[in-house]
Every structure is written in C-alpha cells, then in structure tokens.
C-alpha cells in the first residue's frame, strides 16, 4: 500500500466523473437488493483501509464482527467473503455453476494465454476439456501410478545428496526449503519434459541454488488481484511499472515453454508411451485435436504445472517438517509408524502411503493449519444469486476464507494447536459435512484437480525424511519461526533450516541408494 496517497489523489482528480456515473449505475442495480452486512466504506478506496496485515487474517477478524458473510468494496471491485461451512456449501452446491467463473484482471490478461489456463479459464466447454485433459494425462489414478517412479527416483536423489553432504554420518545444518524445492521442481519437470532441471551432481552446488532461484523468480507471480484491478486509472498510468514487469516475465516464460515444444517437435526419438512426457503426449495428440491443442494451450498447461503444481507441494512439505520439528512427540509417533510398517531395509514408496494413516493425518493437519491458498482462488458471480439469505449481485467476487474455517473454535478443538490425531476418526474424510470445513484444495466443480498429486509429493517427501534422518531445530529454545512473507499466500518469511544426521538404522540403506 506504499505510495498509495499520491496515486489516490490522481484517481480522485482523474476519475471523479466516471466514479459518479458508476456509482449511479451500481445504485440502480443494487437498490432493491439485500446485501450482506458491510463496514463503513470510504470514498474512492472503499474498504481497502481495513486491510493492514495479511488479507486472510484481516478478513477473519472482520468476519468475527460482521458474521460469516459480509460485503466489501475495494475500489471498483465488489467482494463477498464467506467464512462458515454453511455459507461455503451454499455457494458451491446450489450456486456452484453461477460461481464457477474466475474474475479477470491485469495478471490474468498478461499471464494466462488469453484465459486458457485451466485454473482461471471461464467456466464452459473450454474449461471442461482442459480439466479432463489434465486429469487424464497427469492426475488420474492410472497417470499417478505411471509416474510414481519419477517421484521415487527424485526423492532418492535428495536423500543421497543430503547423505553425501553429511559426510556419511555427521550432524549437518541443511536448508530444507532448498532441498524440497529441488525435489518438487525436478518431479514436475520430468512429468512435463522427461528430464530434471537440477542434476544430482549439481544439486549441492551453487549451480543448483541458482537454478532454483531463477525458477522462483520466473514462476512466483500468481494470478492475483492487485491495485490496478481496483483502480483502472493506475493501470493507465503504469503504476509501479507492474504491467511492464508482467509482460517481461511472460515473455521469459513463453520462451522457455516454446523451447520445450520446439525440442519435442524436432526430435525423432520420443520415449515410449508408458514413459512419455506430458508435452510429448500433448503434441502426439495434436494431430487429432488440431483445433483445440494449440501451442498456447500446451504452454498454459505447462504454466499451471510449474506454478500451482510445484509451489503448493513445496510450501506444504516445508510447513509439515516445521510442525514436526516443533512437536517432537508427533515426529516420534510418525517415525514409529514408519519403522513398524516399512522397516529399515527399503525406502517408503507410494504404495506404502495408504498403510501409513498417521502420515496422512500429519499432512492433513498441515493443510488445515497452513493451506497454500488460505482464501482459495476467487470466484466470480456470472449472474445474481442468493447466499445465506443475502443477495449477491452479478459481477461480485466471492472469497471463501479457508483460513477462518480451518481455525474456527466452533468447528475444531483447540484450532491453533497442531493435533494430527484429530484426523484419525474412520470415514472422516468421506463425510460430506466435513468437506465444507476442510478446504485446502477448494470445493465444488472448480476444486483443484491436482490434489492427489500434491498429497503424494508431500507424503513421500515427509515420510522418507523422517525414515532416514534424525532431525532437530537449529536453535534449542522455543519454537521455529512461523512468520509469513506474503499478505495473500502462506509462504514462510525465512527458509526452514534444520539439523540432521542419518539415523543409525538407515545408514546401510542410504549408502546403497
């Protein structure tokens, strides 16, 4: 919000006539409607003055005052925030089709290949085909089984690298965020193009760290609302050069993706179908689906894999390890489960995950406390609808506050506490009522299609880390830092570092990897 005063004066002087006209049109549209309760709005900026810290925490605070559904105005954009299971369920069951669209904005205009990226594509035929294609090629049970060897090989590489750095047994300090990032990036890249980005010989070197840094910079920007979407005049005057930066970033991404496509198109030796990379599969299908599978569609699929698919798994794995380090009893309980079920003669693999229920409880509790998208992805009302007895006008952006639901003391016992045992009840995850209070992957027809891939990535990484190494906090006193660096996502402010040493029971296994 820095330097906002100068730009707000510009907005006031330049857009007052437009504001008066739009206010009149808005009043005519909503004058007979029963809107949700709302705080006092200021001229021009609306309720932006209420957002002082992280968006999800401020909206949670507002829900405690105004209820589980309330109305906000950010500049020219209208929002309705829902933060209870009943209102969320009403949004994404009875009104699911009406709220199945995504809001448009400057980031979407510049990053989404004309809104053909599945996460923000308009609801309709294109979105259905894109989602079905992604599920069949990457996220179905058969596809995940076919690519399980990739995840298992990449986690072996991480374990070998850490073991090698530990000089075959000594206690070392490791940047867990870095090693988790190498794992998730290599997994996604092998699924996409059939090869990893960071080779084992480079993983522990400066080159590996530089590659991770470059990928973070290239794929850190999500499709999020910004001030230019709330005040169009800011976009017209080039506020902070945001749009120019987006254009430059998109060109870098597009060049990378086009290079992948060109490489496969010029190659005479594609892998056999069982091990063929996703982009190769899509290009092979292009002849049959030439009207649909354009290069931009394929690049949009690569984009969603390298942003949502990579970053969410990285964040969740890092949070899970931090929580286990802060709760050694839970770590020991998980280790005992792994030792009893898998032993020390082989690594945990994906076929073991269903037989490790406490591991799944740890992952679920991590997702409850630190969902990668605490406000989920915004929804856009394609027509008027009603939720909780209130009118939601067409064009309103609906935010489902998963952070508030996941930490509601009316829904969860000691909600701020890390208690994986709360997920041990049989059949809990299949309960429909439970699904509207546990929302890490969204709800309704626009829920994340890659949830199962994310669960496998996180479970495999956490399971093998706990199986093979002893872990401890770098600083003995107090809990590890849980501060965030982003007002919208739950990215940690500082990389997670920890002390680790190979377990005596696992040294022989690690030496044979």
C-alpha positions in Angstrom: 0.0 0.0 0.0 3.1 2.3 0.0 2.9 5.5 -2.0 -0.8 4.9 -2.3 -1.8 8.5 -1.2 -0.2 10.1 -4.3 -2.0 7.6 -6.6 -5.3 8.1 -4.8 -5.1 11.8 -5.3 -4.6 11.1 -9.0 -7.5 8.7 -9.0 -9.8 11.3 -7.4 -8.9 14.1 -9.8 -9.0 11.9 -13.0 -11.8 9.6 -12.3 -14.4 11.5 -10.3 -16.8 11.9 -13.3 -16.5 8.1 -14.0 -17.0 7.4 -10.3 -20.2 9.3 -10.1 -21.6 7.6 -13.2 -20.6 4.1 -12.0 -22.0 4.9 -8.5 -25.3 5.8 -10.1 -25.4 2.6 -12.2 -24.4 0.5 -9.2 -27.1 2.1 -7.0 -29.7 1.4 -9.7 -28.6 -2.2 -9.8 -28.5 -3.0 -6.1 -31.0 -0.5 -4.6 -33.7 -3.2 -4.2 -31.2 -5.9 -3.1 -30.5 -7.1 0.4 -26.7 -7.1 0.5 -24.7 -8.8 3.2 -23.6 -6.6 6.2 -20.7 -4.3 5.5 -18.3 -2.0 7.4 -18.2 1.7 6.7 -16.8 2.4 3.3 -14.6 5.4 2.5 -14.9 7.4 -0.8 -12.9 6.0 -3.7 -11.0 3.3 -1.8 -14.0 1.6 -0.2 -12.8 -0.8 2.5 -9.1 -1.0 1.5 -8.3 1.0 4.6 -9.3 -2.0 6.7 -6.5 -4.3 5.2 -3.4 -3.6 7.2 -1.8 -7.0 7.7 -2.3 -10.3 5.8 -5.5 -10.3 3.8 -6.8 -13.6 5.2 -6.2 -12.6 8.8 -7.9 -9.2 8.4 -10.9 -10.8 6.7 -11.1 -13.4 9.5 -11.2 -10.5 12.0 -13.9 -8.8 10.1 -16.0 -12.0 10.0 -15.9 -12.1 13.8 -17.6 -8.7 13.8 -19.9 -8.9 10.7 -20.7 -12.6 10.6 -20.0 -15.5 8.2 -20.9 -13.5 5.1 -20.1 -9.8 4.6 -19.7 -7.4 1.7 -16.6 -5.3 0.9 -15.8 -2.7 -1.8 -12.2 -2.4 -3.0 -12.1 0.5 -5.4 -14.4 -0.5 -8.3 -14.5 -4.3 -7.3 -17.2 -5.7 -5.1 -16.4 -8.7 -2.8 -18.4 -11.0 -0.7 -16.4 -13.0 1.9 -17.9 -16.3 3.2 -16.3 -17.9 6.2 -18.5 -20.7 7.5 -19.2 -24.2 6.3 -22.9 -23.5 5.7 -22.3 -20.4 3.5 -19.4 -22.0 1.7 -21.5 -25.1 1.0 -24.4 -22.9 -0.3 -22.0 -21.1 -2.6 -20.6 -24.2 -4.1 -23.5 -26.6 -4.2 -26.7 -24.6 -5.0 -24.9 -21.7 -6.7 -21.9 -23.7 -7.9 -22.5 -23.0 -11.6 -23.2 -19.3 -11.1 -20.0 -19.0 -9.1 -17.9 -21.3 -11.4 -16.1 -18.4 -13.1 -13.0 -16.5 -12.2 -12.6 -12.7 -12.0 -10.5 -11.2 -14.7 -7.6 -8.8 -14.0 -4.3 -7.5 -15.2 -2.3 -10.6 -14.2 -4.8 -12.8 -16.0 -4.6 -10.6 -19.1 -0.8 -11.0 -19.2 -0.1 -14.5 -17.9 -2.9 -16.8 -18.9 -2.6 -17.1 -22.7 -5.9 -15.4 -23.2 -7.5 -17.1 -20.2 -6.8 -20.7 -21.5 -5.0 -21.7 -18.3 -7.3 -24.2 -16.5 -7.2 -22.5 -13.1 -8.8 -19.3 -14.4 -10.4 -20.2 -17.7 -14.0 -19.2 -17.9 -16.5 -21.9 -17.0 -17.7 -23.7 -20.1 -16.7 -26.2 -22.8 -13.0 -25.0 -22.9 -12.6 -25.4 -19.2 -14.2 -28.8 -19.1 -11.9 -30.1 -21.9 -8.8 -28.6 -20.2 -9.7 -30.1 -16.9 -10.5 -33.5 -18.4 -7.2 -33.4 -20.3 -5.2 -32.6 -17.2 -6.9 -35.3 -15.2 -6.4 -38.0 -17.8 -2.8 -37.1 -18.6 -1.5 -36.2 -15.1 -3.8 -36.5 -12.2 -5.9 -39.7 -12.7 -5.1 -42.8 -10.6 -3.5 -44.5 -13.6 -1.5 -41.5 -14.5 -0.2 -41.1 -11.0 0.7 -44.8 -10.8 2.5 -44.5 -14.2 4.6 -41.5 -12.9 5.3 -42.8 -9.4 8.7 -43.9 -10.4 9.6 -40.3 -11.1 8.8 -39.1 -7.6 10.5 -42.1 -6.0 13.7 -41.6 -8.1 13.8 -37.9 -7.3 13.4 -38.4 -3.6 16.2 -40.9 -3.7 18.4 -38.3 -5.3 17.6 -35.8 -2.5 18.4 -38.4 0.2 21.7 -39.4 -1.5 22.7 -35.7 -1.8 21.9 -34.9 1.9 23.7 -38.1 3.0 26.7 -37.2 0.9 26.8 -33.7 2.4 26.7 -35.2 5.9 29.9 -36.9 5.1 28.3 -40.3 5.6 27.0 -39.8 9.2 27.9 -36.4 10.8 25.4 -33.8 12.0 24.8 -31.0 9.5 22.7 -27.9 9.0 20.5 -28.1 5.9 18.2 -25.6 4.1 15.1 -27.8 3.9 13.3 -25.3 1.7 16.1 -25.7 -0.9 16.1 -29.5 -0.9 12.3 -29.7 -1.0 12.3 -27.2 -3.9 14.8 -29.3 -5.9 12.5 -32.3 -5.3 9.3 -30.7 -6.4 10.8 -28.9 -9.4 12.5 -32.0 -10.7 9.3 -34.0 -10.3 7.2 -31.5 -12.3 9.9 -31.1 -15.0 10.3 -34.8 -15.5 6.5 -35.1 -15.8 6.4 -32.2 -18.3 9.5 -32.8 -20.5 11.1 -36.1 -19.3 14.2 -34.7 -17.6 15.1 -32.9 -14.4 16.2 -29.3 -14.1 18.9 -30.0 -11.5 21.2 -33.0 -11.9 22.4 -34.8 -8.9 26.0 -33.6 -9.4 24.8 -30.0 -9.3 22.2 -30.3 -6.5 24.5 -29.4 -3.7 26.4 -26.8 -5.6 26.0 -23.1 -6.4 24.5 -24.0 -9.8 21.6 -25.9 -8.3 20.8 -23.0 -6.0 21.0 -20.6 -8.9 18.5 -22.7 -10.9 16.1 -22.8 -8.0 16.4 -19.0 -7.5 15.7 -18.4 -11.2 12.6 -20.7 -11.2 11.3 -19.0 -8.1 11.6 -15.6 -9.7 10.1 -16.8 -13.0 7.1 -18.6 -11.5 6.5 -16.8 -8.2 3.7 -14.5 -9.5 0.3 -16.0 -9.3 -3.0 -14.8 -11.0 -3.9 -12.4 -8.2 -5.8 -9.2 -7.9 -3.7 -6.0 -7.4 -4.4 -2.3 -7.0 -4.6 -1.8 -10.8 -7.7 -4.1 -10.9 -9.3 -2.0 -8.2 -8.4 1.4 -9.7 -8.1 1.1 -13.5 -6.5 4.6 -13.7 -3.4 3.1 -12.1 -3.1 0.7 -15.0 -3.4 3.5 -17.4 -0.6 5.5 -15.8 1.6 2.5 -15.4 1.6 2.2 -11.6 5.0 1.0 -10.4 5.7 -0.5 -13.8 3.7 -3.6 -12.8 2.3 -4.3 -16.2 5.6 -3.9 -17.9 7.1 -6.3 -15.5 4.3 -8.8 -16.2 4.9 -8.5 -19.9 8.6 -9.1 -19.5 8.1 -12.0 -17.2 5.5 -13.6 -19.5 8.0 -13.4 -22.4 10.6 -15.3 -20.4 8.1 -18.0 -19.5 6.8 -18.2 -23.1 10.3 -18.6 -24.4 11.0 -21.4 -22.0 7.8 -23.2 -22.9 8.2 -22.7 -26.6 11.7 -24.2 -26.3 10.2 -27.3 -24.8 7.7 -27.6 -27.6 10.3 -27.0 -30.4 12.6 -29.6 -28.8 10.0 -32.3 -29.0 8.8 -31.3 -32.4 12.3 -31.6 -33.8 13.1 -34.8 -32.0 13.0 -38.1 -33.9 13.3 -40.2 -30.7 10.3 -39.8 -28.4 10.0 -42.1 -25.4 7.6 -45.0 -25.4 4.0 -44.2 -24.4 4.3 -45.5 -20.9 7.1 -43.1 -20.0 6.4 -40.3 -22.5 6.5 -36.7 -21.0 3.3 -34.7 -20.8 4.2 -32.2 -23.5 5.2 -35.1 -25.8 1.9 -36.7 -25.2 0.0 -33.5 -26.0 2.0 -32.9 -29.2 1.3 -36.5 -30.2 -2.4 -35.8 -29.7 -2.3 -32.5 -31.6 -2.9 -34.1 -35.0 -6.2 -35.5 -33.7 -7.2 -32.3 -31.8 -5.6 -29.7 -34.0 -8.5 -27.2 -33.5 -8.0 -27.3 -29.7 -4.4 -28.3 -28.8 -2.6 -25.1 -29.9 0.8 -24.3 -28.7 -0.7 -21.7 -26.3 -2.9 -24.4 -24.8 0.1 -26.6 -24.2 2.1 -23.7 -22.7 -0.8 -22.9 -20.4 -0.8 -26.5 -19.1 3.0 -26.2 -18.5 2.4 -23.0 -16.7 -0.2 -24.4 -14.3 2.1 -27.4 -13.5 5.1 -25.2 -12.8 3.2 -22.7 -10.6 0.4 -24.4 -8.7 1.8 -27.9 -9.0 5.3 -27.1 -7.8 4.8 -24.2 -5.3 1.9 -25.7 -3.3 3.8 -29.0 -2.7 6.9 -27.1 -1.7 5.1 -24.9 0.8 3.1 -27.8 2.4 6.2 -30.1 2.8 8.1 -27.3 4.4 5.3 -26.5 6.8 4.9 -30.2 7.7 8.6 -30.5 8.6 8.5 -27.3 10.6 5.4 -28.5 12.6 7.1 -31.9 13.2 10.3 -30.2 14.5 8.2 -28.0 16.8 6.3 -31.2 18.0 8.8 -33.9 18.7 6.2 -36.3 20.1 4.3 -36.2 16.8 7.6 -36.7 14.9 8.4 -39.8 17.0 4.9 -41.2 16.6 5.2 -40.9 12.8 8.7 -42.4 12.9 7.4 -45.4 14.9 4.6 -45.9 12.4 7.1 -45.9 9.5 9.5 -48.2 11.3 6.8 -50.7 12.1 5.1 -50.7 8.7 8.1 -50.3 6.3 11.2 -51.1 8.4 14.8 -50.2 7.5 15.5 -52.4 4.5 13.9 -50.2 1.9 12.6 -46.7 1.4 9.0 -45.6 1.9 7.3 -45.7 -1.5 3.9 -44.5 -2.7 2.3 -47.9 -2.3 3.1 -47.5 1.5 1.1 -44.3 1.9 -2.3 -45.8 2.4 -0.8 -48.1 5.1 0.6 -45.1 7.0 -2.5 -43.4 8.4 -0.7 -41.1 10.8 1.4 -39.8 8.0 -1.8 -38.8 6.2 -3.0 -37.2 9.5 0.2 -35.1 9.7 -0.3 -34.0 6.1 -4.0 -33.1 6.6 -3.3 -31.2 9.8 -0.6 -29.2 8.0 -3.0 -28.4 5.2 -5.6 -27.3 7.9 -3.2 -25.0 9.7 -1.4 -23.7 6.6 -3.4 -24.1 3.4 -1.3 -23.0 0.4 -4.2 -20.7 -0.7 -5.9 -19.5 2.5 -8.6 -17.6 0.6 -8.8 -20.3 -2.2 -8.9 -18.9 -5.7 -11.5 -16.2 -6.1 -14.9 -16.9 -7.8 -16.9 -14.5 -9.9 -20.7 -14.4 -10.0 -21.9 -14.7 -13.6 -25.4 -13.6 -12.5 -27.4 -12.6 -9.4 -27.7 -15.2 -6.7 -28.6 -15.6 -3.0 -26.4 -16.9 -0.2 -27.3 -17.0 3.5 -30.4 -15.0 2.8 -28.5 -12.2 1.2 -28.3 -11.1 -2.5 -25.0 -11.5 -4.3 -25.1 -9.1 -7.4 -23.8 -10.2 -10.8 -20.1 -9.4 -11.1 -19.3 -9.8 -7.4 -16.1 -11.6 -6.5 -16.7 -14.3 -3.8 -13.8 -15.2 -1.5 -14.0 -18.4 0.6 -11.9 -17.9 3.7 -10.5 -21.3 4.3 -8.1 -19.8 6.9 -11.1 -18.7 9.1 -12.9 -22.0 8.7 -9.8 -24.1 9.5 -9.2 -22.1 12.7 -12.8 -21.7 13.9 -13.1 -22.9 17.6 -16.7 -23.8 16.9 -15.6 -26.4 14.3 -12.2 -27.6 15.7 -11.0 -28.4 19.2 -8.0 -26.2 20.0 -7.8 -25.0 16.4 -4.5 -23.2 16.8 -2.8 -26.4 18.0 -1.0 -29.0 15.8 -3.0 -32.2 16.5 -2.8 -34.7 13.7 -4.8 -37.1 15.9 -8.0 -35.1 15.1 -8.0 -36.8 11.6 -7.8 -40.4 12.9 -11.6 -41.0 13.0 -12.5 -43.6 10.4 -14.5 -42.3 7.5 -13.9 -38.7 8.4 -12.6 -37.6 5.0 -15.6 -39.2 3.2 -18.1 -37.2 5.3 -19.8 -34.6 3.1 -20.3 -32.2 6.1 -16.6 -32.5 6.8 -15.7 -31.5 3.3 -17.1 -28.0 3.8 -14.9 -27.3 6.8 -11.7 -28.8 5.4 -10.9 -26.8 2.3 -7.2 -27.0 1.4 -7.9 -27.8 -2.3 -11.1 -25.9 -2.6 -14.7 -27.2 -3.0 -17.1 -27.7 -5.9 -16.5 -28.1 -9.5 -13.5 -25.7 -9.5 -11.7 -27.6 -6.8 -8.0 -28.3 -7.5 -7.7 -31.3 -9.8 -4.1 -32.0 -8.7 -4.9 -32.7 -5.0 -3.8 -36.3 -5.2 -0.5 -35.4 -6.8 0.1 -32.9 -4.1 -0.7 -35.4 -1.4 1.7 -38.0 -2.9 4.5 -35.5 -3.2 4.2 -34.2 0.3 3.6 -37.7 1.9 6.6 -39.3 0.1 9.0 -36.4 1.0 8.0 -36.2 4.6 7.9 -40.0 5.0 11.4 -40.6 3.7 12.9 -37.6 5.5 11.6 -39.0 8.8 12.5 -42.6 8.0 16.1 -41.8 7.1 17.3 -38.9 9.2 17.3 -37.6 12.8 16.1 -34.0 12.8 16.4 -31.2 15.3 15.9 -27.5 15.4 18.9 -25.2 14.8 18.1 -23.3 18.0 17.3 -25.4 21.0 14.9 -23.0 22.8 11.5 -22.0 21.6 9.5 -23.0 18.5 10.7 -22.4 14.9 9.6 -19.2 13.2 6.1 -19.3 11.6 6.0 -15.8 10.1 4.8 -15.3 6.6 6.4 -13.2 3.8 3.3 -12.7 1.7 -0.1 -11.0 2.5 -2.0 -13.4 0.3 -0.3 -16.8 0.5 1.3 -18.7 3.4 4.9 -18.6 2.2 7.4 -18.6 5.1 9.3 -15.4 5.7 12.5 -17.4 6.2 13.7 -20.7 4.7 13.3 -23.6 7.1 16.8 -24.7 8.3 17.3 -27.8 10.5 20.0 -30.0 11.9 20.0 -33.5 10.5 22.1 -36.7 10.7 21.5 -40.1 9.2 19.7 -42.5 11.5 22.0 -45.4 12.6 19.3 -47.8 11.4 19.2 -46.2 7.9 22.9 -45.7 7.2 23.2 -49.1 5.3 20.1 -48.2 3.3 21.3 -44.7 2.5 24.8 -46.0 1.5 23.1 -48.3 -1.1 20.9 -45.7 -2.8 
